[in-house]
């Protein structure tokens, strides 16, 4: 398997009666499947308890862990991981924050959390729902959702979408051993397709980069646009974009 990325998000704003001020998040680099939970501390004990109870005990995943060289992922965490025959891999020395897939997962989770959190002081109650939304969303270039790639089906989806009534009746009549075989074969087909599409997307991105191809952004008077708010973007539970605004006229690259 590809490595698991892990990182802490926070600290979040403090509210009376709310003990949690961090989110611990892990993502499978192949399927993009994400685990996340609110946490009171960002330390060794919290990280290992999360990995054991949420991931290793349930899914028996082996491979590698990829994280930034922060104090919460120190020597104790490395030794505990190596005892479980897990490869411990720090990000680049110059990278003081999360990089790669885990950074993207952190950004998506925060965006969803900002969108669905009705009362900021109750943000920790929405972490599970935000994680579910992340895993259910379809990734366009892979043509499958993270949950579908990881499990072989969408756990909270309608059975009628992927399995018609006639097919469910036929599957129910099969012996358990044959049913398990059918399920594993279908999941393998999905994962093979995802791997093929993922490699194709990587090759296309690398080719565009080598050829220095950039996608031009064309705006016209009358278009509605959202403006990225640099001051608010780094703050938890605050909107990242402002708008919408109407373009009146164009004046060069930075014109409005």
The 8 nearest C-alpha neighbors of each residue, nearest first, counted from 0:
[[1, 62, 2, 61, 29, 60, 63, 28],
 [0, 2, 28, 29, 62, 3, 27, 63],
 [3, 1, 63, 64, 28, 62, 4, 65],
 [2, 4, 27, 64, 26, 28, 65, 63],
 [3, 5, 65, 26, 101, 25, 64, 66],
 [6, 4, 25, 66, 24, 65, 3, 26],
 [5, 7, 24, 23, 66, 25, 8, 97],
 [6, 8, 23, 22, 24, 9, 21, 41],
 [9, 7, 22, 21, 23, 10, 6, 105],
 [10, 8, 21, 11, 7, 20, 22, 235],
 [9, 11, 20, 21, 8, 12, 22, 235],
 [10, 12, 20, 9, 235, 21, 13, 8],
 [13, 11, 14, 10, 20, 235, 120, 236],
 [12, 14, 11, 20, 15, 17, 120, 18],
 [15, 13, 17, 120, 16, 12, 18, 119],
 [16, 14, 17, 13, 120, 18, 12, 121],
 [15, 17, 14, 18, 120, 13, 19, 121],
 [18, 16, 14, 15, 19, 13, 120, 20],
 [19, 17, 39, 16, 20, 13, 14, 38],
 [20, 18, 39, 38, 17, 21, 37, 123],
 [19, 21, 11, 10, 39, 38, 18, 9],
 [22, 20, 9, 38, 10, 8, 37, 19],
 [23, 21, 37, 8, 36, 38, 7, 24],
 [22, 24, 7, 35, 36, 6, 8, 37],
 [25, 23, 35, 6, 5, 34, 22, 7],
 [24, 26, 5, 34, 4, 33, 35, 3],
 [25, 27, 33, 4, 3, 32, 31, 28],
 [28, 26, 3, 31, 32, 29, 30, 2],
 [27, 29, 31, 1, 2, 3, 30, 26],
 [30, 28, 27, 31, 1, 0, 2, 194],
 [29, 31, 145, 32, 148, 149, 27, 28],
 [32, 30, 27, 145, 28, 29, 26, 33],
 [33, 31, 145, 30, 27, 26, 134, 146],
 [34, 32, 26, 25, 31, 134, 27, 35],
 [33, 35, 25, 24, 26, 130, 32, 36],
 [36, 34, 24, 23, 25, 130, 33, 22],
 [35, 37, 23, 22, 126, 38, 24, 127],
 [36, 38, 22, 123, 21, 19, 23, 126],
 [39, 37, 21, 19, 22, 40, 36, 20],
 [38, 40, 19, 20, 18, 21, 37, 41],
 [41, 39, 38, 42, 21, 45, 20, 19],
 [42, 40, 71, 45, 7, 21, 39, 43],
 [41, 43, 71, 45, 44, 40, 46, 72],
 [42, 44, 71, 46, 45, 76, 47, 72],
 [45, 43, 47, 46, 42, 48, 76, 41],
 [44, 46, 48, 42, 43, 47, 49, 41],
 [45, 47, 49, 43, 44, 48, 50, 42],
 [46, 48, 50, 49, 44, 45, 51, 43],
 [49, 47, 51, 45, 50, 46, 52, 44],
 [48, 50, 46, 47, 53, 52, 51, 45],
 [49, 51, 47, 54, 48, 53, 52, 55],
 [52, 50, 55, 48, 49, 56, 54, 53],
 [53, 51, 49, 56, 50, 54, 48, 55],
 [52, 54, 49, 50, 51, 57, 55, 56],
 [53, 55, 50, 57, 58, 56, 51, 52],
 [54, 56, 59, 51, 58, 57, 60, 50],
 [57, 55, 52, 51, 54, 59, 58, 53],
 [58, 56, 54, 55, 59, 53, 52, 51],
 [57, 59, 60, 55, 54, 56, 53, 61],
 [60, 58, 55, 56, 57, 61, 54, 51],
 [61, 59, 58, 55, 62, 54, 0, 57],
 [62, 60, 85, 59, 63, 84, 0, 55],
 [61, 63, 85, 2, 0, 86, 1, 60],
 [62, 64, 86, 2, 85, 87, 3, 65],
 [63, 65, 3, 87, 2, 4, 88, 86],
 [64, 66, 4, 88, 89, 3, 2, 5],
 [67, 65, 89, 5, 90, 4, 6, 97],
 [66, 68, 90, 97, 69, 89, 96, 95],
 [69, 67, 89, 72, 66, 70, 90, 95],
 [68, 70, 71, 72, 67, 73, 95, 66],
 [69, 71, 72, 73, 68, 42, 43, 41],
 [72, 70, 42, 43, 69, 73, 41, 46],
 [73, 71, 70, 69, 76, 43, 68, 74],
 [72, 74, 70, 76, 75, 71, 77, 69],
 [73, 75, 77, 76, 78, 72, 79, 70],
 [76, 74, 78, 77, 73, 79, 43, 72],
 [75, 77, 79, 74, 78, 73, 72, 43],
 [76, 78, 74, 80, 75, 79, 87, 81],
 [79, 77, 81, 75, 80, 76, 74, 82],
 [80, 78, 76, 82, 77, 81, 75, 83],
 [79, 81, 77, 83, 85, 82, 78, 76],
 [80, 82, 84, 85, 78, 83, 79, 77],
 [83, 81, 79, 80, 84, 78, 85, 77],
 [82, 84, 81, 80, 85, 79, 61, 78],
 [85, 83, 81, 82, 86, 80, 61, 62],
 [86, 84, 81, 63, 80, 62, 83, 61],
 [85, 87, 63, 62, 64, 88, 81, 84],
 [88, 86, 64, 63, 77, 85, 65, 89],
 [89, 87, 65, 64, 86, 90, 66, 63],
 [90, 88, 66, 67, 65, 68, 91, 87],
 [89, 91, 67, 66, 92, 94, 88, 65],
 [92, 90, 94, 93, 89, 67, 95, 68],
 [91, 93, 94, 90, 95, 68, 89, 67],
 [92, 94, 91, 95, 90, 96, 68, 67],
 [95, 93, 91, 92, 96, 90, 67, 98],
 [96, 94, 93, 67, 68, 97, 92, 69],
 [97, 95, 94, 67, 98, 68, 69, 102],
 [96, 98, 67, 102, 101, 66, 6, 95],
 [99, 97, 102, 101, 96, 100, 94, 90],
 [98, 100, 102, 101, 103, 97, 4, 104],
 [99, 101, 103, 102, 104, 28, 98, 4],
 [100, 102, 104, 4, 103, 99, 105, 26],
 [103, 101, 105, 98, 97, 104, 100, 99],
 [102, 104, 106, 100, 101, 105, 107, 99],
 [105, 103, 101, 107, 106, 102, 108, 100],
 [106, 104, 102, 108, 103, 107, 101, 109],
 [105, 107, 103, 109, 104, 108, 110, 102],
 [108, 106, 110, 104, 109, 105, 111, 103],
 [109, 107, 105, 111, 110, 106, 112, 104],
 [108, 110, 112, 106, 107, 111, 113, 105],
 [109, 111, 107, 113, 108, 112, 106, 114],
 [112, 110, 114, 108, 113, 109, 129, 107],
 [111, 113, 109, 114, 115, 110, 129, 116],
 [114, 112, 236, 110, 111, 116, 115, 109],
 [113, 115, 111, 112, 116, 110, 117, 238],
 [114, 116, 112, 113, 117, 111, 125, 129],
 [117, 115, 113, 118, 112, 122, 114, 119],
 [116, 118, 115, 119, 121, 114, 122, 113],
 [117, 119, 120, 121, 116, 122, 115, 236],
 [120, 118, 122, 121, 116, 117, 236, 113],
 [119, 121, 118, 122, 14, 17, 13, 123],
 [122, 120, 119, 123, 118, 124, 116, 125],
 [121, 123, 119, 124, 125, 120, 116, 118],
 [124, 122, 125, 126, 121, 37, 19, 120],
 [125, 123, 122, 121, 126, 127, 128, 37],
 [124, 126, 128, 123, 122, 127, 129, 116],
 [125, 127, 129, 128, 123, 124, 130, 36],
 [126, 128, 130, 129, 125, 131, 36, 35],
 [129, 127, 131, 125, 130, 126, 132, 124],
 [128, 130, 132, 126, 131, 127, 112, 111],
 [131, 129, 133, 127, 132, 128, 126, 134],
 [132, 130, 128, 134, 133, 129, 135, 127],
 [131, 133, 129, 135, 130, 134, 136, 128],
 [134, 132, 130, 131, 136, 135, 129, 108],
 [133, 135, 145, 146, 131, 132, 136, 32],
 [136, 134, 132, 133, 144, 146, 131, 137],
 [137, 135, 144, 133, 134, 132, 138, 145],
 [136, 138, 144, 143, 139, 135, 142, 145],
 [139, 137, 141, 144, 143, 142, 140, 136],
 [138, 140, 142, 141, 137, 143, 144, 136],
 [139, 141, 142, 138, 196, 200, 197, 143],
 [142, 140, 193, 143, 138, 139, 196, 197],
 [143, 141, 139, 140, 138, 137, 144, 193],
 [144, 142, 137, 141, 138, 147, 148, 145],
 [143, 145, 137, 147, 136, 146, 135, 138],
 [146, 144, 32, 134, 30, 148, 31, 147],
 [147, 145, 149, 134, 144, 148, 153, 150],
 [146, 148, 152, 151, 153, 144, 150, 145],
 [147, 149, 145, 151, 146, 30, 190, 150],
 [148, 150, 146, 147, 30, 151, 145, 32],
 [151, 149, 152, 147, 146, 148, 186, 153],
 [150, 152, 186, 147, 148, 149, 189, 185],
 [153, 151, 147, 150, 154, 146, 148, 186],
 [152, 154, 147, 156, 146, 155, 135, 151],
 [155, 153, 156, 152, 146, 150, 147, 157],
 [156, 154, 153, 157, 135, 158, 152, 131],
 [157, 155, 153, 154, 158, 160, 152, 135],
 [156, 158, 159, 160, 155, 161, 153, 154],
 [159, 157, 160, 162, 161, 156, 163, 164],
 [158, 160, 163, 162, 157, 161, 164, 156],
 [159, 161, 158, 157, 162, 163, 156, 164],
 [162, 160, 159, 158, 163, 157, 152, 156],
 [161, 163, 159, 158, 160, 166, 167, 164],
 [162, 164, 159, 166, 165, 167, 161, 160],
 [165, 163, 167, 166, 168, 162, 159, 158],
 [166, 164, 168, 163, 167, 169, 162, 170],
 [165, 167, 169, 163, 168, 164, 162, 170],
 [168, 166, 170, 164, 169, 165, 171, 162],
 [169, 167, 171, 165, 166, 170, 164, 172],
 [170, 168, 166, 172, 167, 171, 165, 173],
 [169, 171, 167, 173, 172, 168, 166, 178],
 [172, 170, 168, 169, 173, 167, 174, 178],
 [171, 173, 169, 170, 168, 174, 167, 178],
 [172, 174, 170, 171, 178, 177, 175, 169],
 [175, 173, 177, 176, 178, 172, 171, 170],
 [176, 174, 178, 177, 179, 173, 180, 171],
 [175, 177, 179, 178, 174, 180, 173, 181],
 [178, 176, 180, 174, 179, 175, 181, 173],
 [177, 179, 175, 181, 180, 176, 173, 174],
 [180, 178, 182, 176, 177, 181, 175, 183],
 [179, 181, 177, 183, 178, 182, 184, 176],
 [182, 180, 178, 184, 179, 183, 185, 177],
 [181, 183, 179, 185, 180, 184, 186, 178],
 [184, 182, 186, 180, 185, 181, 187, 179],
 [183, 185, 187, 181, 186, 182, 180, 188],
 [186, 184, 188, 182, 187, 183, 181, 189],
 [187, 185, 151, 183, 189, 188, 184, 182],
 [186, 188, 190, 184, 185, 189, 191, 183],
 [189, 187, 185, 191, 186, 190, 192, 184],
 [190, 188, 186, 192, 187, 191, 193, 148],
 [189, 191, 193, 187, 192, 188, 148, 194],
 [192, 190, 188, 194, 193, 189, 187, 195],
 [191, 193, 195, 189, 190, 194, 188, 196],
 [194, 192, 190, 196, 141, 195, 191, 197],
 [195, 193, 197, 191, 192, 196, 190, 198],
 [194, 196, 192, 198, 193, 197, 191, 199],
 [197, 195, 199, 193, 198, 194, 141, 200],
 [198, 196, 194, 200, 199, 195, 193, 141],
 [197, 199, 201, 195, 200, 196, 194, 202],
 [198, 200, 196, 202, 197, 201, 195, 203],
 [201, 199, 203, 197, 198, 202, 204, 196],
 [202, 200, 198, 204, 199, 203, 205, 197],
 [201, 203, 205, 199, 200, 204, 206, 198],
 [204, 202, 206, 200, 205, 201, 207, 199],
 [203, 205, 201, 207, 206, 202, 200, 208],
 [204, 206, 208, 202, 203, 207, 201, 209],
 [205, 207, 203, 209, 208, 204, 202, 210],
 [208, 206, 212, 210, 204, 209, 205, 211],
 [207, 209, 211, 205, 206, 210, 204, 212],
 [208, 210, 206, 211, 207, 205, 212, 204],
 [209, 211, 207, 208, 212, 206, 205, 213],
 [212, 210, 208, 209, 207, 213, 206, 205],
 [211, 213, 207, 210, 208, 214, 209, 206],
 [214, 212, 215, 211, 207, 208, 210, 216],
 [213, 215, 216, 212, 217, 207, 211, 208],
 [216, 214, 213, 217, 212, 218, 252, 211],
 [217, 215, 214, 218, 213, 252, 219, 224],
 [216, 218, 215, 219, 214, 222, 252, 249],
 [219, 217, 216, 222, 220, 249, 246, 221],
 [218, 220, 222, 221, 217, 246, 249, 248],
 [221, 219, 246, 247, 248, 222, 218, 249],
 [220, 222, 246, 245, 247, 219, 223, 248],
 [223, 221, 246, 220, 245, 219, 224, 218],
 [222, 224, 245, 244, 243, 246, 221, 225],
 [223, 225, 244, 243, 222, 245, 226, 242],
 [226, 224, 242, 243, 241, 240, 244, 227],
 [225, 227, 241, 240, 228, 242, 224, 243],
 [226, 228, 240, 229, 239, 241, 225, 232],
 [229, 227, 240, 239, 231, 230, 232, 226],
 [228, 230, 232, 231, 227, 233, 239, 240],
 [231, 229, 228, 232, 233, 234, 239, 227],
 [230, 232, 234, 228, 233, 229, 239, 237],
 [233, 231, 239, 229, 234, 230, 228, 238],
 [232, 234, 231, 235, 230, 229, 239, 237],
 [235, 233, 231, 232, 237, 236, 230, 11],
 [234, 236, 237, 11, 233, 12, 109, 9],
 [235, 237, 113, 234, 119, 238, 112, 109],
 [236, 238, 235, 234, 231, 239, 113, 232],
 [239, 237, 240, 231, 236, 113, 232, 241],
 [238, 240, 232, 228, 231, 227, 237, 241],
 [241, 239, 227, 228, 226, 238, 225, 242],
 [242, 240, 226, 225, 228, 227, 243, 239],
 [243, 241, 225, 244, 226, 240, 224, 223],
 [242, 244, 225, 224, 223, 241, 245, 226],
 [245, 243, 242, 224, 223, 225, 246, 226],
 [244, 246, 223, 221, 222, 247, 224, 243],
 [247, 245, 220, 221, 222, 248, 255, 223],
 [248, 246, 220, 221, 245, 255, 249, 222],
 [247, 249, 220, 246, 255, 250, 219, 254],
 [250, 248, 254, 255, 251, 247, 220, 219],
 [251, 249, 254, 255, 248, 252, 253, 247],
 [250, 252, 254, 253, 249, 255, 248, 218],
 [251, 253, 254, 250, 249, 255, 216, 218],
 [254, 252, 251, 255, 250, 249, 248, 218],
 [255, 253, 250, 251, 249, 252, 248, 246],
 [254, 249, 246, 248, 250, 253, 247, 251]]
